[in-house]
Amino acid sequence: MSTETATQTWNIDSAHSSVDFSVKHMGVFTVRGSLGTISGASEVANGSLTSVSLSIDASGITTSNEQRDGHLKSGDFLNVEAHPTIDFKSTGIAKTNETEYTVTGDLTIVGTTKPISVTVEVLPPVKDPWGNTRSGATGSGVLSRKEWGLTYNSVMDTGHLMISDDVKFTFDIQAVTA
C-alpha cells in the first residue's frame, strides 16, 4: 500500500471568477458592487481541498458609480495606491461533507491581516469542450469593516450610520488544473 499523496494544483480562471459585496447605505439602501480580477490557486490532495491562496485587484472595485468607486479606492477606504491587492491564504481546511468545506485563513485588506472562516461548496470536476478539467467553488459570508481598519463613516439625523459596518460578500470561483 502506497503512502504517497496525489496532489493537484488548480489555478483560478480569472475570466470566470468573481467576488461581489453589498453594504447598507443610510440604514435603508443596499449598495452592491464587485471586486477586481482574482488570481491564485488551490491544492487538492486525494480528492480533498487542502489549501487556497488568492489575490484580488483592489483597484478593480466597481459599484456602477464612478464617484463612489473613486472614493472606495481612496485613502478613506481601500487606499489602492498603497495596498493594490486584497489577499487570502488558507491556514486550515475542514471537510464537512462530500462537497462542503470550512476554509479558515488570513484575509489582508489595506495592510491589516485578520483570520476569517467561510463555508465553501466545491463542485465536482468537469471536462470543458477543450479537454481541460475545471471545478468551481461558491460561498458567502459577512465581515466587519472596522476589524480591518475601514472606519470611514458618519451618523445620519435618523441615528443610522451612513455606511453599515457589516459587509456581505459572495464569491464564485472557477479553477482549471495546472
Phi and psi in degrees as a GROMACS rama.xvg file:
@    title "Ramachandran Plot"
@    xaxis  label "Phi"
@    yaxis  label "Psi"
@TYPE xy
-84.8526  142.203  SER-2
-100.829  4.38903  THR-3
-68.5156  137.1  GLU-4
-99.0095  127.735  THR-5
-83.5513  106.602  ALA-6
-107.948  137.865  THR-7
-131.015  137.917  GLN-8
-97.3409  136.378  THR-9
-119.221  120.9  TRP-10
-93.2676  136.457  ASN-11
-65.5239  133.31  ILE-12
-90.9047  98.1803  ASP-13
-59.143  -32.8152  SER-14
-70.1959  -17.9134  ALA-15
-124.56  31.788  HIS-16
-135.403  147.429  SER-17
-152.411  152.37  SER-18
-127.055  121.526  VAL-19
-116.512  156.69  ASP-20
-142.065  162.66  PHE-21
-146.57  148.508  SER-22
-147.822  142.62  VAL-23
-73.7736  136.358  LYS-24
-120.26  126.66  HIS-25
62.1729  19.1724  MET-26
78.934  -4.98582  GLY-27
-132.287  -31.5053  VAL-28
-98.9101  148.636  PHE-29
-107.738  124.276  THR-30
-99.4453  130.542  VAL-31
-115.641  150.579  ARG-32
-159.354  178.31  GLY-33
-129.72  148.705  SER-34
-89.7333  174.606  LEU-35
-78.4846  -164.294  GLY-36
-59.0364  136.598  THR-37
-106.208  134.263  ILE-38
-132.351  162.43  SER-39
144.876  -166.738  GLY-40
-155.845  163.599  ALA-41
-132.937  160.827  SER-42
-118.494  140.323  GLU-43
-126.615  129.894  VAL-44
-123.53  128.028  ALA-45
50.2875  41.432  ASN-46
81.6323  3.4949  GLY-47
-121.569  141.1  SER-48
-62.9884  129.996  LEU-49
-121.201  -21.6267  THR-50
-159.413  154.099  SER-51
-141.517  135.752  VAL-52
-141.987  126.203  SER-53
-144.441  157.917  LEU-54
-135.635  135.11  SER-55
-117.562  132.632  ILE-56
-72.1653  103.55  ASP-57
-64.9936  -27.6842  ALA-58
-70.6971  -10.6871  SER-59
-87.9559  6.39101  GLY-60
-60.2111  136.905  ILE-61
-145.471  138.74  THR-62
-126.301  13.2983  THR-63
66.2985  24.2907  SER-64
-141.464  107.413  ASN-65
-58.1358  -42.0574  GLU-66
-64.4518  -46.2337  GLN-67
-64.0897  -41.6596  ARG-68
-59.8234  -42.7535  ASP-69
-60.9836  -40.873  GLY-70
-65.557  -41.442  HIS-71
-64.4389  -28.7934  LEU-72
-81.6304  -13.5604  LYS-73
-77.5463  178.39  SER-74
-64.3403  -17.4394  GLY-75
-68.042  -24.4137  ASP-76
-129.57  -99.5178  PHE-77
-82.172  -16.621  LEU-78
44.87  59.1776  ASN-79
-64.6712  -22.0983  VAL-80
-65.9765  -41.0205  GLU-81
-87.8973  -27.504  ALA-82
-133.249  79.1282  HIS-83
-71.281  -12.7886  PRO-84
-131.529  155.407  THR-85
-109.751  125.59  ILE-86
-122.244  146.315  ASP-87
-133.933  134.644  PHE-88
-136.64  122.675  LYS-89
-66.2948  146.991  SER-90
-119.223  -13.7626  THR-91
-167.389  143.878  GLY-92
-138.03  126.758  ILE-93
-120.333  125.517  ALA-94
-80.4791  124.263  LYS-95
-101.042  -24.1566  THR-96
-161.316  -169.738  ASN-97
-56.4926  -32.6613  GLU-98
-122.306  -1.9345  THR-99
-117.749  141.508  GLU-100
-134.006  151.614  TYR-101
-102.502  115.387  THR-102
-105.5  121.108  VAL-103
-111.114  140.626  THR-104
-169.398  -176.631  GLY-105
-99.2202  121.834  ASP-106
-106.664  124.954  LEU-107
-111.596  119.212  THR-108
-129.034  132.206  ILE-109
44.0913  42.6732  VAL-110
80.3097  -1.18125  GLY-111
-103.994  127.132  THR-112
-110.103  126.958  THR-113
-136.534  152.165  LYS-114
-76.1226  149.689  PRO-115
-149.196  147.131  ILE-116
-122.015  138.758  SER-117
-137.932  139.684  VAL-118
-84.6751  127.671  THR-119
-123.974  129.937  VAL-120
-98.2938  123.397  GLU-121
-105.858  125.436  VAL-122
-86.228  148.586  LEU-123
-62.0489  147.703  PRO-124
-63.4381  148.73  PRO-125
-136.151  156.92  VAL-126
-91.3856  130.778  LYS-127
-85.7127  172.588  ASP-128
-61.1492  -14.3184  PRO-129
-102.193  6.81705  TRP-130
89.934  2.78612  GLY-131
-82.9316  149.432  ASN-132
-96.0961  127.102  THR-133
-126.233  154.383  ARG-134
-146.123  168.529  SER-135
-137.695  160.738  GLY-136
-139.632  143.232  ALA-137
-139.474  150.895  THR-138
-174.781  178.362  GLY-139
-155.15  167.128  SER-140
-173.19  -176.384  GLY-141
-135.559  136.964  VAL-142
-130.446  156.892  LEU-143
-93.4055  120.684  SER-144
-56.9632  -40.4558  ARG-145
-58.5292  -34.7804  LYS-146
-61.9616  -24.067  GLU-147
-105.348  16.0404  TRP-148
77.2536  13.5853  GLY-149
-91.9131  82.7391  LEU-150
-107.411  0.287813  THR-151
-53.9359  129.374  TYR-152
-174.332  173.056  ASN-153
-154.542  161.261  SER-154
-101.019  132.026  VAL-155
-78.9349  163.866  MET-156
-57.3933  -28.1568  ASP-157
-76.9892  -9.0095  THR-158
94.0622  -11.3571  GLY-159
-72.8914  150.532  HIS-160
-74.9047  144.588  LEU-161
-58.0864  -42.3379  MET-162
-130.59  125.095  ILE-163
-60.3347  148.764  SER-164
-71.3145  -34.2266  ASP-165
-77.7721  128.098  ASP-166
-116.216  118.021  VAL-167
-87.2349  140.508  LYS-168
-136.293  151.279  PHE-169
-132.977  151.867  THR-170
-141.782  146.643  PHE-171
-132.597  115.183  ASP-172
-118.705  131.452  ILE-173
-113.814  138.683  GLN-174
-134.935  154.249  ALA-175
-127.492  144.694  VAL-176
-64.4891  144.101  THR-177
